[in-house]
Amino acid sequence: MDCLFCAIVAGEIPSRQVYADEAAYAFLDINPWHRGHTVLVPRRHVTDLLELPEGLGELTPAISATGRLLVERLGAQGLNLLSNAGAVAGQEVFHLHVHLIPRYADRPGMAGLMQRETGIDLDEVHRQIVGA
């Protein structure tokens, strides 16, 4: 199987890991919408949440832990959680994943979500989150 996210989980492709447990792996999105935009995937390959609905349930502890980490370490005031199922919904990598997108007061609401930030230094954001 040729899956980008499986390769990231296996360590074959480098990533900026922010959280990991036995079921999930979370890393910074390389093309973030906002500072701290993180992708969280199950370690096992599942195409999307419709293929295996309980797959999202398995990720709940990791989603909660990662979300708290992002908000606390980055000083965000909120968080969006998004998962696309199918190409028509915008899914580009066909491995179940959720986007955790920290939200800040200067870009509130759904309209602010769609305003992509520019000039984000991923290495600096990673240091803020993991303390390295």
PyMOL commands that set and color helices and strands:
alter all, ss='L'
color gray80, all
select helices_A, chain A and resi 4-9+54-74+87-89+109-113+122-130
alter helices_A, ss='H'
color red, helices_A
select strands_A, chain A and resi 17-20+24-28+38-42+78-82+98-103
alter strands_A, ss='S'
color yellow, strands_A
deselect
rebuild
show_as cartoon
